[in-house]
Amino acid sequence: MNYKDILTFDSRPSLKNPYIICGLNGWVNGGEVSVAGINYFIKQFNGVKFAEMPTSRYHIYQIPGLESLRPVFKMEEGLIEETHLPENQFYYAKNPTSEHDLIFFSGTEPNLYWEEYADTVVELACEFGASRLYTLCGILDRSPYTREPYISCTCTDAKIKEEVERYNVTFSNREGPATFNQMLIYACKKKNLEGINFTVRVPCYPEYNVIIGYSPKSAKAVLIRLKDLMHLDIDFEELDNDIKELEGKLNFIRQQNEEFNVYIEKLEKDYVEMPYEESLDISADDAVRLAEEFLKDNKDNGN
């Protein structure tokens, strides 16, 4: 099936060399990293919906034992007031301070036609002249919430990998069932589109009934790297407040439960942290200008 027959367009915006960022609900949305992350981008850049993919072709609503796949309805006094069905929607945002505009894909991991779904996303990216595709996802992990989370990557080629190495990440080494994000990177590789998948660890402690439904620290760990990779202007104040609130709650649990506290202390002791500092994000010309101004000021001051 031709991808243009699958998509429904509200508009066809004129975009300059865009990046496309994908966040999908599903198996690798641990800590809401994918959904919360892509929604944060859409909100920050006032994304405008311009296209969508059908849900009925790719999603099975009823699978035994998986209640979460069903549409969610809200009823009041016998009337359906709200409906929440799987969505596969594309948004765009102009980015006047950059050579790259932005496309955001907020989707739901498909149950059917994986290759067609992935190829459709990549075909849209290529139609609008995208230069690179990013995906973000989270997996649950027994890691200390007090430390910076690990991030692993899958890339389309060695050149991209060399670029990403500067952002303090590890690289995937495993053989087994693919995530859908990896399927997207595979679809990019087939079309010679640069692609990077970021997988971040999300703290989870089932032994103590501590499940972190939303992990703002894990989401920020990915977003801050994407910010620097794409040279974006993003305000992290909301995420920082969420991080502070969640860690306050977890600290309280540690105070009330000595066994849990000892467990976290052991995780901290065994954990090798890979921190990443947000870059100043200035161009080479600006860096030279600032250096010249610094030297001039020191000379004027007799230093």
C-alpha positions in Angstrom: 0.0 0.0 0.0 1.3 3.5 -0.9 2.1 5.4 2.2 0.1 8.4 0.9 -3.0 6.2 0.8 -2.4 5.5 4.5 -1.9 9.0 5.8 -4.5 11.7 6.2 -3.2 15.3 5.8 -4.7 18.4 7.4 -2.1 20.5 5.7 1.3 20.2 3.9 3.6 22.7 5.6 6.7 24.0 3.9 9.6 22.9 6.2 13.3 23.5 6.0 15.5 20.4 6.4 13.5 19.2 9.5 14.4 16.7 12.2 11.7 14.2 13.1 11.4 13.1 16.7 9.2 10.0 17.5 7.6 9.1 20.8 5.4 6.0 21.0 3.2 4.6 23.7 3.7 0.9 24.2 6.2 -1.7 25.4 9.2 0.7 25.6 7.3 3.6 27.2 8.7 2.9 30.7 8.3 5.8 33.0 6.3 7.5 30.3 9.5 8.6 28.7 8.3 8.3 25.1 4.9 9.8 25.6 5.8 12.5 28.1 9.0 13.3 26.1 7.2 13.9 22.8 4.4 15.8 24.5 7.0 18.0 26.2 8.5 18.8 22.8 5.0 19.5 21.2 4.2 21.8 24.1 7.5 23.6 24.1 7.4 24.4 20.4 3.6 24.8 20.0 3.4 21.9 17.6 0.6 22.0 15.0 -1.0 18.7 13.9 -0.8 18.2 10.1 -1.2 14.5 9.5 -2.2 11.2 11.1 -2.2 7.5 10.5 -5.3 5.3 11.0 -5.6 3.3 14.3 -7.9 0.5 13.0 -5.3 -0.8 10.6 -2.5 -1.2 13.1 -4.0 -1.7 16.5 -5.8 -4.7 18.1 -8.0 -3.4 20.9 -8.7 -6.7 22.6 -5.8 -9.0 23.4 -6.4 -11.4 26.4 -4.6 -10.1 29.5 -3.8 -6.6 28.1 -6.5 -4.3 29.2 -4.4 -1.2 28.5 -4.8 -1.7 24.7 -8.6 -1.0 24.9 -9.9 2.5 24.2 -10.7 4.4 27.4 -14.1 6.0 27.7 -15.3 8.3 30.4 -19.0 8.2 31.3 -21.0 10.5 33.4 -24.7 10.0 34.2 -25.0 7.4 31.4 -23.4 9.7 28.8 -20.0 9.2 27.1 -18.2 12.5 27.8 -14.6 11.6 26.7 -13.0 9.0 24.5 -9.3 8.1 24.4 -8.3 6.0 21.4 -4.8 5.2 20.2 -3.4 8.1 18.2 -0.7 8.3 15.5 -0.3 12.0 14.8 2.3 14.2 13.2 3.0 17.7 14.3 5.3 20.4 12.9 7.0 23.4 14.4 8.9 26.2 12.7 12.3 26.8 14.3 13.5 30.2 13.1 16.7 30.2 15.1 17.9 27.0 13.4 18.6 25.6 9.9 16.2 22.7 10.9 12.4 22.9 11.5 10.8 20.1 13.5 8.4 17.2 13.0 7.0 15.4 16.1 5.4 12.0 15.8 3.2 11.0 18.7 2.1 7.4 18.1 1.1 4.1 19.5 3.2 1.0 19.0 1.4 -1.1 16.4 0.2 -4.7 16.8 0.0 -5.3 13.1 2.1 -4.5 9.9 5.2 -3.3 11.7 7.2 -2.8 8.6 4.5 -0.9 6.8 3.9 1.4 9.9 7.6 2.1 10.2 8.1 2.6 6.5 5.2 5.1 6.5 6.7 7.2 9.2 10.1 7.3 7.4 8.4 8.0 4.0 6.7 11.0 5.4 10.1 12.1 6.9 11.7 11.8 3.5 8.9 13.6 1.7 9.4 16.6 3.9 13.2 16.5 3.4 14.0 15.4 6.9 17.8 15.0 7.6 17.5 12.8 10.7 15.0 10.8 12.7 15.2 10.4 16.5 13.3 8.0 18.7 13.1 7.9 22.5 12.1 5.1 24.8 12.4 4.0 28.4 12.9 0.6 30.0 12.4 -0.3 33.7 15.6 -1.0 35.6 16.8 -1.5 39.2 18.9 1.6 39.3 19.2 4.3 42.0 16.8 7.2 41.4 19.4 9.5 42.9 21.8 9.1 40.0 21.8 10.0 36.4 20.2 7.2 34.3 22.1 5.2 31.8 21.2 5.8 28.1 22.0 3.3 25.3 21.8 4.0 21.6 21.2 2.3 18.3 22.4 4.2 15.2 22.0 3.8 11.4 25.8 4.0 10.7 29.2 4.3 12.3 29.5 8.1 11.4 26.4 8.8 13.5 27.7 6.6 16.3 30.9 8.6 16.4 28.9 11.9 16.7 26.7 10.5 19.5 29.7 9.2 21.5 30.3 12.8 22.7 27.0 12.7 24.6 28.1 10.2 27.2 26.0 7.2 26.2 26.5 3.5 25.8 25.7 1.5 22.7 23.3 -1.5 22.4 24.9 -5.0 22.4 22.2 -7.7 22.4 20.5 -10.2 20.2 16.8 -10.9 20.6 13.3 -9.5 19.9 13.4 -6.0 18.5 11.6 -3.0 20.0 9.5 -1.0 17.6 11.9 1.9 17.9 14.6 -0.4 16.5 12.3 -1.2 13.6 12.1 2.6 12.9 15.9 2.8 12.8 15.9 -0.2 10.5 13.4 1.6 8.2 15.7 4.7 8.2 18.7 2.6 7.2 16.7 1.2 4.2 16.0 4.7 3.0 19.5 6.1 3.8 18.0 8.5 6.4 20.1 9.1 9.5 18.5 7.6 12.6 19.2 7.4 16.3 17.3 5.6 19.0 17.8 6.6 22.7 16.8 4.0 25.3 17.0 5.4 28.9 16.7 3.4 32.1 13.8 4.1 34.5 14.1 3.2 38.2 11.8 0.5 39.3 11.6 -1.4 42.7 8.9 -4.0 42.5 10.2 -5.8 45.6 9.1 -2.7 47.6 6.0 -2.0 45.6 7.6 1.2 44.3 6.8 1.6 40.6 7.6 5.0 39.1 4.8 5.6 36.6 6.4 8.8 35.3 10.1 9.4 35.5 10.9 13.1 34.7 14.6 12.5 35.4 14.8 9.8 32.8 12.8 11.9 30.3 15.1 14.9 30.9 18.2 12.7 30.4 17.1 12.0 26.8 15.7 15.5 26.1 18.8 17.3 27.2 20.9 15.3 24.8 18.4 15.9 22.0 18.5 19.6 22.8 22.2 19.7 22.3 22.2 17.4 19.2 19.6 19.6 17.5 20.7 22.9 19.0 17.3 23.6 20.4 16.1 26.2 22.9 14.2 24.3 25.6 13.0 25.3 29.0 13.4 22.5 31.5 11.9 24.2 34.5 8.7 22.1 34.5 10.7 18.9 34.3 13.1 20.1 37.1 10.1 20.8 39.3 8.7 17.3 38.6 12.1 15.7 39.4 12.2 17.6 42.7 8.7 16.5 43.7 9.2 12.8 42.8 12.6 12.6 44.6 11.0 14.2 47.7 8.4 11.5 47.8 11.0 8.7 47.3 13.2 10.3 50.0 10.2 10.2 52.4 9.7 6.4 51.6 13.4 5.9 52.5 13.0 7.6 55.8 10.0 5.5 56.6 11.4 2.2 55.4 15.0 1.3 56.5 15.1 -1.8 54.4 14.3 0.2 51.3 16.9 2.8 52.3 19.6 0.2 52.6 18.6 -1.2 49.3 19.0 2.2 47.6 22.3 2.8 49.3 23.6 -0.5 47.9 22.4 0.4 44.4 24.2 3.8 44.7 27.4 2.1 45.8 27.4 -0.3 42.9 26.3 2.2 40.3 28.8 3.7 37.8 27.3 7.1 36.9 27.5 8.6 33.4 26.5 12.2 34.0 26.0 14.6 31.1 26.3 18.4 31.5 24.1 20.5 29.3 26.2 22.3 26.7 26.3 26.1 26.4 25.2 25.5 22.8 27.1 28.3 21.1 28.4 28.3 17.6 32.1 28.2 16.7 32.0 31.8 15.7 30.4 32.8 19.0 33.0 30.8 20.9 35.9 32.7 19.1 34.2 36.0 19.7 33.8 35.3 23.4 37.4 34.2 23.7 38.6 37.4 22.0 36.4 39.5 24.3 37.8 37.6 27.3 41.4 38.2 26.2 40.7 41.9 25.4 39.1 42.5 28.8 42.1 40.8 30.6 44.5 43.0 28.6 42.6 46.1 29.4 42.8 45.2 33.1 46.5 44.6 32.9 46.3 40.9 33.3 
